[in-house]
Amino acid sequence: MLPLVLRRQIRYLKTLNFVNMKCFLILLTFQVFSAIAKAQSAEDSVKATVNALFSGMKNADADLFKSAFSDSAIMQTITRNREGKTIVANESISDFADFVSKLKKDSADERIRFETIKIDGPLAIAWTPYNFYHNGQFSHCGVNSFHLVRFNNVWKIQYLIDTRRRQGCQP
């Protein structure tokens, strides 16, 4: 039989291993939940930037609208010309912001749904189907495709392209 002192030391070492394993599992669990929380907060930040753009439109607030974009942002729309051919039209963010500032509050209401958000470091994309209402009346639907860049921990829209149609909409 082992001497009493040796048995106590073995019991102490077993307890110590159990405590170390327990601490390790607690730390591992904390790390996993921290990573999940970071991913969720990054998605929430992307959504907040996109929502600021549409809040600016709805409230006729050109400054809020422009604040969602980076300084070198590009805004385009896919449409059809008079011959029915698909074209990509460039839109000036400043000109569109001026247009927004002249709207009546609540007259431009673009209701979006976040279908997809993907993030890789400082780059994010958001795919948002929408229905657009002008003065409370359904106007058209389509999809927005956003590319955002995180500058100094703030997401800004770098590129926005959208589609616009009247058929196949579900207002």
C-alpha positions in Angstrom: 0.0 0.0 0.0 1.2 3.5 -0.8 2.2 5.8 2.0 -0.4 8.4 3.0 1.7 11.3 1.8 2.1 9.8 -1.7 -1.6 9.1 -2.0 -2.4 12.7 -1.1 0.0 13.9 -3.7 -1.5 11.7 -6.4 -5.0 12.9 -5.4 -3.8 16.5 -5.5 -2.3 16.0 -9.0 -5.5 14.4 -10.3 -7.5 17.3 -8.9 -5.0 19.8 -10.5 -5.4 18.1 -13.9 -9.2 18.2 -13.5 -9.0 22.0 -12.7 -6.7 22.7 -15.6 -8.9 20.8 -18.0 -12.0 22.6 -16.7 -10.2 26.0 -17.1 -9.1 25.0 -20.6 -12.7 24.1 -21.6 -14.1 27.4 -20.1 -11.5 29.4 -22.0 -12.2 27.5 -25.2 -15.9 28.0 -24.9 -15.3 31.7 -24.3 -13.2 31.9 -27.4 -15.8 30.2 -29.6 -18.6 32.5 -28.3 -16.4 35.6 -28.8 -15.7 34.6 -32.4 -19.5 34.2 -33.0 -20.3 37.5 -31.4 -17.7 39.3 -33.5 -19.1 37.8 -36.7 -22.6 38.9 -35.7 -21.5 42.4 -34.8 -19.7 42.7 -38.2 -22.9 41.7 -40.0 -24.9 44.1 -37.8 -22.5 46.9 -38.7 -22.8 46.1 -42.4 -26.6 46.2 -42.1 -26.5 49.5 -40.2 -24.5 51.1 -43.0 -27.0 49.9 -45.6 -29.9 50.9 -43.5 -28.5 54.4 -43.0 -28.6 54.9 -46.8 -32.3 54.0 -47.0 -33.1 55.9 -43.8 -31.5 58.9 -45.5 -33.7 58.4 -48.6 -36.9 57.9 -46.6 -36.2 61.0 -44.4 -35.0 63.2 -47.3 -31.7 63.5 -45.4 -28.9 63.9 -48.0 -26.1 64.0 -45.4 -27.2 60.7 -43.9 -27.6 59.2 -47.4 -24.0 60.3 -48.4 -22.5 59.2 -45.1 -23.1 55.6 -46.0 -20.7 55.9 -49.0 -16.9 56.0 -49.3 -15.3 59.0 -51.0 -14.6 57.0 -54.1 -17.9 55.1 -54.3 -19.6 54.0 -57.5 -23.4 53.7 -57.9 -24.9 52.1 -61.0 -28.2 50.6 -62.1 -28.9 48.0 -64.7 -31.7 49.0 -67.0 -32.9 48.8 -70.6 -32.5 51.5 -73.3 -35.2 52.4 -75.8 -34.2 49.6 -78.1 -34.7 47.1 -75.2 -31.0 46.3 -74.8 -29.6 45.9 -71.3 -27.3 48.8 -70.2 -25.5 49.8 -67.1 -26.1 53.4 -66.2 -23.8 55.3 -63.8 -25.3 57.6 -61.2 -23.5 60.3 -59.4 -23.8 59.9 -55.6 -23.7 63.7 -55.1 -26.4 64.2 -57.7 -28.6 61.5 -56.2 -28.1 63.0 -52.7 -29.2 66.4 -54.1 -32.3 64.6 -55.5 -32.9 63.0 -52.1 -32.7 66.3 -50.3 -35.5 67.7 -52.5 -37.9 64.8 -51.7 -40.8 65.0 -49.2 -40.1 63.1 -46.1 -41.4 59.5 -46.4 -42.0 59.8 -50.2 -39.1 57.5 -51.1 -39.5 54.2 -49.2 -37.2 51.4 -50.3 -38.1 48.3 -48.2 -35.2 45.9 -48.3 -34.6 42.3 -47.1 -31.1 41.2 -46.2 -30.8 37.9 -48.1 -27.0 37.4 -48.0 -24.1 39.0 -46.2 -20.6 37.8 -46.6 -17.5 39.2 -44.9 -13.8 38.7 -45.4 -11.7 41.0 -43.3 -12.3 44.6 -44.6 -14.5 43.5 -47.5 -18.3 42.7 -47.3 -21.0 42.1 -49.7 -24.8 42.4 -49.2 -27.5 41.2 -51.5 -30.8 42.9 -50.7 -34.0 42.3 -52.7 -36.4 45.3 -52.3 -39.7 46.8 -53.1 -39.8 50.5 -53.7 -42.8 52.7 -52.7 -43.2 56.3 -53.9 -45.7 58.4 -52.0 -47.0 55.3 -50.4 -47.7 53.6 -53.8 -45.8 50.5 -55.0 -43.5 51.6 -57.8 -41.1 48.8 -58.6 -38.9 46.0 -57.2 -35.4 44.7 -57.8 -32.2 43.7 -56.1 -29.3 45.8 -54.7 -25.8 44.4 -54.7 -23.5 46.2 -52.2 -19.8 46.0 -51.8 -18.6 47.6 -48.6 -15.1 48.3 -47.3 -14.2 48.8 -43.6 -12.2 52.0 -43.3 -10.9 52.7 -39.7 -13.5 50.2 -38.3 -16.4 51.9 -40.1 -18.2 50.1 -43.0 -18.7 52.3 -46.1 -20.4 51.4 -49.4 -17.8 51.3 -52.1 -20.0 49.9 -54.9 -23.7 49.7 -55.4 -25.5 48.3 -58.4 -29.2 47.5 -58.6 -31.9 46.1 -60.9 -35.3 47.7 -61.3 -38.4 46.0 -62.7 -42.2 46.1 -62.5 -42.9 42.4 -63.4 -42.4 39.5 -61.0 -42.7 41.7 -57.9 -44.4 40.7 -54.6 -45.3 44.1 -53.0 
